[in-house]
Amino acid sequence: MATLGAALITSCVHHRLGPKTEHARVARGFVLAAGCEISESMRRYETLDFADLLGNPNLADSAGWATAIPIMQPGDQLRHVNCDTGENYFGLFRDSTALFKFGRMIND
């Protein structure tokens, strides 16, 4: 039983919460700085839930969210970007271009 418990705990530690990260080949198409990862596209509620997990529970009340949501058009995507430099933000993307970055946080 102890072995099973240890295996379950270990698997939980390695499970990443939030959206899946795109393959590096896909991330390069977004013209991000070297060392940056980009998430799969998220729905609005997924973006807010993930922001809460990251320690930003008030994203829906932020000026950035209030700017991003009205300019969204069909086909636009909300994604999360996380860079080795510590830069960490949400972005509104159209095709492979970041239209607007918001919800910035610094990774320690």
Protein Blocks (a to p, Z undefined) as FASTA:
>chain_A
ZZmmmmmmmmmmmpcgdjddddfklmmmnopaehiacdddddfklmmmmmmmnopaklmm
pmklmmmmmmpcehiacdddddfkopacddddehjacfbdghiacdZZ
